Amino acid sequence: MPNSSDIKNELTNRTLLGDRDAQIGALDALLLVDPTNTSEFRKALIAHQVFWKAQPYFAAAVFEDNEALLTVDTPLQELHALAAQQRVVLGLSEVDPEVLIKILSNNQDECRAYLASLEKLGSLKQAHGWQPDIVPAASIKPPPPPANSHTNVLSNEAIAAIKTEAANIHLSQLIESTKEHELLSAVLNAKTRPDFDAAIKKIGFPAAGNGALRHPLNEGQIKELKDSIASIEKAMLHNYIEHHLDAAQLKALDATEDLDKFKEGLNKIGITSTDWVEDEDLKDIKQWIRSRQFVLTVKESSQLEINCHQHLLNMFDTLPIDKQRDLLNKPQVLQKILQARDAETVGHYLGKGIEGVSSFLRENELNASYKGIHNAAVARALAGFDPVIRLDDTQVSKINEALLAANETPNVFTDVALYKSFVDQIRAQCGAVDAKTFNEAFNLNQAGTAFSVTTPVKDAIAVQAAHNKDLFTAYVLPEHAGHKQLLDVLLSLDKELSIKADQIKPIEGLFDQSKSVREFINSLISEPKPPAPALIPQVRSFKTRLLNEFSPALFDEIKQGLLKEQFKLASVDDVTKALTKVQKDLTDMQALHKPIVDNVSHFKPLEKVEPHHLYNPAFHGTAQVHAAEMKEKYQEFSNTCNDIVDQLRRNKNHLEDYLKSLPKDADLHASLPLAERKKIEALRKELAAELVVVNKNLEFYEKVQEKLSGEKGILQAIDEAKAGNKSYVFHAEGVTRRFSTLGKMNTLTKADSVPLPQNTAVKTGQQSDETKNFVLGEAIPEGQIAVFDVVKTSYNSSKAVEFESRGRFTHDPSPPAAVTSKGDKITKTPGGKFEIIEFPKQTVPPPKQGSAEDVRLTKARIEFSMTMAAEILASMEGPPTKSKPLRLYGANEEEMRYLWTALVVLGEKDPKMKFGPEAIKLDKYGDNNFDPSQEMGRFWGYSNESLYTKFKQDQFKTSVEKKSEDLAEVTQDKFGKKDEQENMDAKVIKANESFKKDLQQVRAKAKQDTAEHGPAVSPKRPGM
């Protein structure tokens, strides 16, 4: 039993167990009682027994007002005083720093009075025995602070302890709030008391509180200091990374292999204080480094300001590290991402399931509208405006008209009135924007009557306008009409040099001759070979902008427009050239299409295959090993299919584009001879026929692609089979399954569960798509068990519960698996244990003692046993045998009889899981006298009194047969396709060998096209 010295130990414990409110209530209760009255003191404990029972000395206490609860060997007055001290200390962490400073600044009597005035520190003034403050003489001027010299509740020693606690808390607050590295280091490194006092004074600690602090500091305070110093140094490093390191330095730091190498890297860039860097810091710091690298990379790749790419930056931070480094090290990948208009393209480069893709695509779409403006500086100004300005094609066109007009207006960037008119024309297309803010954004005063003091935006617009002058002139000339979209690109690019009038026609000529955007750009600005001088920075910058902003999709779109116009020309020679080009491309497509058609037979078998038939995720053991071996083969097979789909999609897009490019007969030039008209019509028919064939094959291969690499495809099934993280689970009304840990299961009924050693259990030595009452669910997590609750309820006509029974069993997969080997094959047979925790009991209506068992309870027990038996067999990878039997063990005869019968019934019904009683071994103990031979008939079969016969009775037969059918479906699903899997595996291996020869050209072309254009998506999405 606890005594008062035990309570003393509790009250001197700085970490009383329980929540804050419970502590406050228990301590305040002790303060209010008379400590000379033992019975009242006990009652104060009893009133808060929930709190005190949580304390070690009271765990087994009997909370009654007698010595069984408390014997007195330490004066209760001492406990009363300790409760007051603990209550004040408990409240100190909740008060403002000013309160702590005042506590430290007052003398003992003043401090005592001050503490009693603060409600947050407890009800000291209501404490039993508390005396009023000393009233100073009225003649004392100025009046001194209130004081209280009575020590019966708060002793001088308690005041000293409270001041020490206040001093420690305030020091912790100052350590946390101080952001100056040198000041904290001085506190940490102070060796003498004078040095320490001087150091804490500099961080704001009051001199009056020095005596309450101990020096040297304790371990907790030293840790606080070191953590604060490390936090400051970490913030300093973050700032240094953000503002002082270039791309090469960042890349070198990210490439460091471990903590020591990283510290060496910091030393090389001048950061020598690195002791604070720990392994756990490295992950965050390297992410800062890669994020900053990416900011610099995007700045190089985009002509818009970095804040226009916030969703891209956010998406980057969520990527796996290898994908982040891909974007940093492969500029062409970033180009494709910045040009992306669909999730499929983003997924191709960054992987599926990336966070923030939708927001990023909306951001890209918005940025694309700005990039259509014929002045990069205007585009930047509008893109950076707050609130966001959204532009459609018509608005962009109007802004470009204003820019064209400005090109023909002298002094537009030097005359305030002309410039104001130009800005107003732009603002008119930008929706409901504030005129004053808009003027300021374009370097005018709010009224638009004068230029700003500095005019960087206006000047940048003027520079771009000057660089574009000859392009604008060419833009309206008929001779350049066919290349207007190309001029759109050149006008919108951020340039550091002008494109002159005599350069425009040659640029258009190079475009016409080029087959791809990259070929065009490299022809336009070729890389000089040594000893020729390198490109000047302005030209290098222009080439980079072209590569980043001119998308392959837009290149193709411009080409198709030019082709369409070429067909409309009067010249037979021009039309013939157009015909020849399309015919050649069609012939090339047909040549690539032939091996795709010829290899359909390799993919045809997959049409009717279900992925989980090949690699059922519920297979464990040997199947897992085989899945791992075959993953590479199916991945290669899938990659080939992906390349075929990519090529067919491109062919489909090209064919559709060519059909759009062929003018109708009425749109052809009137002078075009009939022969050429017939050739165009013949070509149209040939293109349309090829498109029909391509569409048919594309439909087939896309289905196969989904079967292979889709969300529920074969590759996913193989991964799940490798992981072994799926299992078949019985799913029916009244059956619930959840994961738990042994000993922490929720209560099923008010009745206590049968003790575990007595439970009937089964050990197995063997061991998405819905299949009737079985579903493919998550496998049991490591270290946990599955808990199955089987509740059967029926209602009367008034919807009141008429009958209810409840039962529970568990599945523990943790028993060790058996491993055997034969030749070079290893077989792993999973273990497992199923255990009856509670056999079904009738809860409504309560059964009468001595009455016969309710037939509904019998039915519930049959269904429970059949459910458990079905779960057991569904978890196995083959039927039990005499040499590898199921083991039933336990002390409960009735439970074993029911479960044995259910297993026998299921074992005789299912051809894929067939077994007899000889495959079930019984281990009985206690009062369990179950004997299967007693269930048998005199000559053959089962006796009329057997539980087996009862299972077959009409009132139970339907339920039993339904469970048998459900299990048969599962085993057919799991084991009935084994030949199909072996067949398909062999075909995949053979096909992969064939593909190396037959589809080599198709795959090489697909990879080349993907590198140039990105993945082929359907439908095609043009645009910059």
Buried (B, 14 or more C-beta within 10 A) or exposed (E): BBBBBBBBBBBEEEEBBBEEEBBBBBBBBBBBBBBEEBEBBBBBBBBBBEBBBBBEBBEEBEBEBEEEBBBBEBEBBBBBBBBBBBBBBBBBBEBEBEBBBBBBBBEBBBBBBBBBEBEBBBBBBEBBBBBEBBEEEEEEEEEEBBBBEBBBBBBEEBBBBBBBBBBBBBBBBBBEEBEEBEBBBBBBEBEEEEBBBEBBEBBBBBEBBBEBBEBEBEEEBEEBBBEBBBBBBBEBBBEBBEEEBEBEBBBBBBEBEEBEEBBEBBEEBEBEBBEBBEEEBBEEBBBBBBBBBBBBBBEEBBBBEBEBBEBBBBBBBEBEEEBBBBBBEEBBBBBBBBBBBBBBBBBBBBEEEBEBBEBBBEBBEBBBBBBBBBBBBBBBBBBBBEEEBEBEEEBBBBBBEBBBBBBEEEEBBEEEEBBBBBBBBBBEBBEEBEBEEBBBBBBBBEEBEEBBEEBEBBEBBBBBBEBBBBBBBBBEEEEBEBBBBBBBBBBBBBBBEBBEEEBBEEBBEBBBEBEBBBBBBBBBBEEEEEEEEEBEEEEBBBBBBBBBBBBBBBBBBBBBBBBBBBBBBEEBEBBEBBBEBBBEBBEEBBEBBEBBBEBEEBBEBBEEBBBBBBBBBBBBBBBBBBBEEBBEBBBBBBBBBBBBBBBBBBBBBBBBBBBEBBBEEEEBBEEBEEEBEEBBEEBBEBBBEBBEBBBEBBEBBBBBBBBBBBEBBBBBBBBBBBEBBBBBBBBBEBBEBEEBEBEEBEEBBEEEBBEEEBBBBBBBBBBBBEBBBBBBBEBBEEEBBBBBBBBBBEEEEEEEEBBBBBBBBBBBBBBEBBEEEEEEEEBBBBBBBBBBBBBBBBBEEEEEEEEEEBEBBBBBBBBBBBBBBBBBBBBBBBBBBEEBBBBBBBBBBEBBBBBBBBBBBBBEBBEBBEBEBEBBEBEBEEEBEBEBEEBBEEEEEBEEEBBBBBBEEEEBEEBBBBBBEBBBBBBBBBBBBBEBBEBBBEBBBEBBEBBEEBBEEBBEBBEEBBEBBBBBBBEBEBBB
